[in-house]
Amino acid sequence: MLSEIMGNCPQVKVVDYLLAHPFNSYTKQQIAVGSNISRSTLDKFINNLIDSEFIIKDNSNKYSLNAKSNIVKMLDNVQNELSIREMEKQAETFDEDIIEYTDEEIDKMFQTDVPDIDLDEVEKEIEENEKISINKKEYEHLKKIKTNNISEKHATYATTTNERNNQNKYNRTRNLFNNRVSYFMKGGVANGR
């Protein structure tokens, strides 16, 4: 809910995810996947969340929301208010008949025997598709590095090509010389060559 109002920045995604699951503890990977960001992005700011006492890291390297934090309490109230407003808005536009389900149908909807998700696979997919934001200064720096790398590759390629051409000329000359020496050694005549 928060990311709908505050934007899609990684910090908001993490806060939104943790507020939606306030009683659980998670590994970094679980937080990253649940927040739909890469772990490397999470690593950049997770210590700030710990330092601001927004989250707590336990002895098993799992992270949870700090329920004692005033900031968390205020954000939870905001999240609750946003949820209430959304439900009221949905209720105003709701005109469908109420659907009744049997206990078996409800159990089937909330099945707990579904296969586990491969977090490594999901994390890899998120990392490949993650959109990042950089400022103009960072962009210019990356552009400069890329230009320098391309220039170095061209210089390396040119040097390698020149070395390869020189080696080929040397090999042809050596082969020609060896062939002529061999020819003379066998008593042949060079025929003006």
N, C-alpha and C positions, 0 to 999 in steps of 0.2 A: 504494500500500500504506500509506503513512504517513497519508493522509487517513482511512483506515478506522479508525485508532487515535486519531489526534490531532484529528480533526474536520475540518470542511469550510471552515475559514477560508482566505481567499485566499492568505496566505503559505504555508500548508501545501500548498495545491494547486500553487503554483509550485515549491516545493522538491521535491515528489513528482514533478512533471513533469520537472524538470531532472535529478533523480537517475535517472529512467527512461531519459533520453537524455543521458548524461554526455559524449559525445564530439562533440556538435554545437554550433554557434553559432546563435543565434536573434535576430531582431529583437524589439522589444517586442510588436509585433502577433502574431508567431508564439508567443511565450511566453504572451500573454494567451489566445489562441485555444486553444492546447494545454492550458492550465491551466483552461480554461472560466471565465474571469473577463473583465471588461471592461478595456480598456487604461487607462481613467481610474483604475480600482481599482489596477492594477499600478503606475501612476505614483506613487501615494501611498506605496509602500514599496520600490520598486526600489532607490533610493539607499541605503536601510538595508542591503539585501543586498550592495550593492557596498562600503559602509563596513565591514561586518562580514567582508569578504573571502570571502563565500560565493559570489559570482559575480564575473566579470571582464567589463569592457566594453572591446572592442577598438577600433581606429581606425576601423573601418567601422560603428560604432554597433551592433554585435552583441554579444550577451551569451552567456557560457558558464559552466559550472560551474568553480569554482576547484579543480582536482584536488589542489593542494598544501595546501589548507586542512585542518587537523585536524578541524574541525567537519564538513566535507564527507565526510572519510574515515569518521568515526564514524557519520554518518547513512547513508552507503552500506553500512556493516556492518550497521546496523539493518535497512535495506531488504533486504539479502541474507538476513539471518536470518528476516525475515518471509516472504520468498519461499520459503525452504526449508521453513518450517513449513506454509505453505499447500500446497505440493506434496505434503508428507507426508500432510497431512490429506486432500487429494484422492485420493492413491494408496490410502488406507485404504478409501475409499468407492467406488473405481473397480471395477466388475465387468463392464464391457462388453468385447466382443471387440475385438481390435486390428484397426484398419482399415488396409489397405495401399493406397497410392496409386501410380499410375504416375508417371514423370517429367513427362509432359505434364500430368497432373492437378495435380501440385505446382506446375509453372510457371504454370498457369492461376490457382491460388489466390494466388500471389505476383506477379501481373501488375504490371509497372511502367509500362505504357502507359495507365494510367487517367487521366482528365482531371484537370487541376489544380483545386484547391479555391479558390473565390473567398474569400480571407481577409476582405475587407471585408464581404462578406455574412454570413459566419459570425460575425464580430466584432459586427456590428449586432444579430444575433439573440441573441447572448450578452448584450449590453448591455441589450437590452429585457427579457430574462428573468432578469437577475442579481438574486439576493437579497442584500440588504445588512443589516448589523446596526448598530444605533445604540444608544447608551445612553439612559437616561431623560432626562438633561439635554438631549441633542441633540434628542430627540423633543419635549420641551416647547418648545424654541426653535423648531423647525420648525412646531409647532402654532400658536405665537404669531404667527409670520410669516404663516402661511396665514390666520389669523383677521384679522390686520391688512390683508392683501391683499383679503380678501373685503369687509371694512368699507369700504376705499378704493374698491373697484369699485361697491359700493352707493351710496356717496356720489357718485362720479363719474356713475353712472347717474341718480341723483336730480337732480343738477345739470344733466346733459345733458337729462333729461326736462323739467325746469322751463324751461330755456332754449328747448327746442324748443316747448313749450306757449306761452311768451311770444312767440316768433317767429311761431307760427301765429296767435295773437290779433292781433298787429301786422299780419300780412299780410291777415287777414280785414277788419280795420278799414280798412286802406289801400285794399283793393279796394272795400269798400262806399263809402268816401269818393269814390274815383275814379269809381265808377259813378254816384253822385249828381251829382258835378260834371259829368260827361259828359252826364247827363240834362238838367240845368238849362241847360247850354251849348247843347243842341239845342232849347231852348225848352219843355221839358216841365214839368209841375207835379209836386210831390213827393207829392201825395195824402196829406198828413198824416204822412208818414214822416220 
